[in-house]
Amino acid sequence: MSSIDATPASSHSRSVDWGRYALVGIATIIAAVVANLVVWFIAGAFVAYDPVFAVLSTPWGTILFTVVPAIVAVIIYALLLRFASNPARVFTILAAVVLVLSWIPDLTYIPTVPGSSAGQTAVLMVMHAVAAVVIVGMLTNLTRPRTG
C-alpha cells in the first residue's frame, strides 16, 4: 500500500540556515557596493562626473543607489528560498528581467536630467549590471544547502 504525502509543497522547505543567510545577505550588499564603487572610481578616469548630476556626483550616490536595491534583492531571495521550489532559477530570471527594466529609465529618463551625459548613462548601466552579477552570484551560490 502506498502512502500519499498530503503536506503542502511550501511546507517542504529546504534546510536554510537563516543565520548564515543573514551573513551572506550582508556580505552580498557590501560586495555589491564595493564593486560599484570600483566601477565609479575607474569610470571616473574616463567620464567626467557633472556635480549637478547627483546620482554620480559623489560616491555617496553610488552607495545609496546600490544599498537599497541590494537589500530588496536579499529580502526577495529569502522569500524565494522559503516558498519557491527552485529559488535560484526564479531569482536569476527575475534579476535578469529587473536588470533590463532598470535600463529603460537610464535610456529614457536619465538623459533628460540636468548634468547627465551619455558617458554617465553608460556608467549607470554598467553599475546596474555589476550589481546584478554580484547579487545573483553571491545569493544563489553561497546559500546552496550544504551536502554531506
C-alpha positions as CSV (number, residue, x, y, z in Angstrom):
1,M,0.0,0.0,0.0
2,S,1.4,3.4,-0.9
3,S,1.2,6.4,1.2
4,I,0.2,9.9,-0.1
5,D,2.0,12.9,1.3
6,A,-0.7,15.4,1.9
7,T,1.8,18.1,3.1
8,P,1.6,21.2,1.0
9,A,4.6,21.8,-1.2
10,S,5.5,25.0,0.5
11,S,6.0,23.3,3.9
12,H,8.7,21.0,2.3
13,S,11.0,23.9,3.0
14,R,14.6,23.2,2.2
15,S,17.0,23.4,5.1
16,V,18.0,27.0,5.2
17,D,20.4,28.3,7.9
18,W,18.8,31.7,8.3
19,G,21.7,33.0,10.5
20,R,24.1,32.1,7.7
21,Y,21.8,33.6,5.2
22,A,21.8,36.9,7.1
23,L,25.6,36.9,6.9
24,V,25.6,36.1,3.2
25,G,22.9,38.8,2.7
26,I,25.1,41.4,4.5
27,A,28.2,40.3,2.6
28,T,26.2,40.5,-0.7
29,I,25.1,44.1,0.0
30,I,28.7,45.1,0.9
31,A,30.2,43.3,-2.1
32,A,27.7,45.0,-4.5
33,V,28.5,48.4,-3.0
34,V,32.3,47.8,-3.2
35,A,32.0,46.5,-6.8
36,N,30.0,49.6,-7.9
37,L,32.4,51.9,-6.1
38,V,35.3,50.3,-8.0
39,V,33.3,50.9,-11.2
40,W,32.7,54.5,-10.1
41,F,36.3,55.2,-9.4
42,I,37.6,53.5,-12.6
43,A,34.9,55.1,-14.8
44,G,35.7,58.5,-13.3
45,A,39.1,58.3,-15.0
46,F,37.3,58.2,-18.4
47,V,34.0,60.0,-17.8
48,A,33.6,63.5,-16.3
49,Y,31.0,63.3,-13.5
50,D,28.9,66.5,-13.5
51,P,28.4,67.8,-10.0
52,V,24.8,68.7,-11.0
53,F,24.1,65.0,-11.7
54,A,23.6,63.9,-8.1
55,V,23.5,60.2,-8.8
56,L,27.2,60.1,-9.8
57,S,28.5,63.4,-8.4
58,T,29.9,61.7,-5.3
59,P,30.5,58.1,-4.2
60,W,27.5,58.5,-1.8
61,G,25.0,58.4,-4.7
62,T,26.5,55.1,-5.8
63,I,26.4,53.7,-2.3
64,L,22.8,54.7,-1.7
65,F,21.5,53.6,-5.1
66,T,23.3,50.2,-4.6
67,V,22.4,49.5,-1.0
68,V,18.6,50.0,-1.3
69,P,18.1,47.6,-4.3
70,A,20.6,45.1,-2.8
71,I,18.6,45.0,0.4
72,V,15.4,44.4,-1.6
73,A,17.1,41.6,-3.5
74,V,18.2,39.9,-0.3
75,I,14.7,40.0,1.0
76,I,13.2,38.7,-2.2
77,Y,15.7,35.8,-2.3
78,A,14.9,34.9,1.3
79,L,11.2,34.7,0.3
80,L,12.0,32.6,-2.7
81,L,14.1,30.3,-0.5
82,R,11.1,29.8,1.7
83,F,8.4,29.5,-0.9
84,A,9.8,28.6,-4.3
85,S,10.6,25.1,-5.5
86,N,13.7,26.4,-7.5
87,P,14.6,29.7,-5.9
88,A,18.0,30.2,-7.7
89,R,16.4,29.8,-11.1
90,V,13.4,32.0,-10.3
91,F,15.7,34.7,-8.8
92,T,18.1,34.6,-11.7
93,I,15.3,35.1,-14.2
94,L,13.7,37.8,-12.1
95,A,17.0,39.6,-11.7
96,A,17.6,39.5,-15.5
97,V,14.2,41.0,-16.1
98,V,14.7,43.7,-13.4
99,L,18.1,44.5,-14.9
100,V,16.6,45.1,-18.4
101,L,13.8,47.1,-16.9
102,S,16.3,49.2,-14.9
103,W,18.0,50.2,-18.1
104,I,14.8,51.7,-19.5
105,P,14.9,54.8,-17.3
106,D,18.7,55.0,-18.0
107,L,17.9,55.3,-21.7
108,T,14.8,57.4,-21.5
109,Y,14.7,59.5,-18.3
110,I,18.3,59.9,-17.3
111,P,19.3,61.8,-20.5
112,T,16.7,64.5,-19.5
113,V,18.2,65.0,-16.0
114,P,20.3,68.2,-15.7
115,G,24.0,67.4,-15.7
116,S,23.6,63.9,-17.3
117,S,25.7,62.8,-20.2
118,A,26.0,59.7,-22.5
119,G,29.1,58.7,-20.6
120,Q,27.4,58.9,-17.2
121,T,24.4,57.0,-18.5
122,A,26.8,54.2,-19.7
123,V,28.4,54.2,-16.2
124,L,25.0,53.8,-14.6
125,M,24.1,50.9,-16.9
126,V,27.4,49.2,-16.2
127,M,26.8,49.6,-12.4
128,H,23.3,48.0,-12.7
129,A,24.9,45.0,-14.5
130,V,27.7,44.7,-12.0
131,A,25.4,44.9,-9.0
132,A,23.1,42.2,-10.6
133,V,26.0,39.9,-11.3
134,V,27.4,40.2,-7.7
135,I,24.0,39.9,-6.1
136,V,22.7,37.0,-8.1
137,G,26.1,35.2,-8.0
138,M,26.5,35.5,-4.2
139,L,23.0,34.8,-3.2
140,T,22.5,31.8,-5.4
141,N,25.9,30.3,-4.9
142,L,26.6,31.0,-1.2
143,T,23.2,29.9,0.0
144,R,23.0,26.4,-1.5
145,P,22.3,23.7,1.0
146,R,25.4,22.0,2.3
147,T,25.7,18.4,1.4
148,G,27.5,15.7,3.4
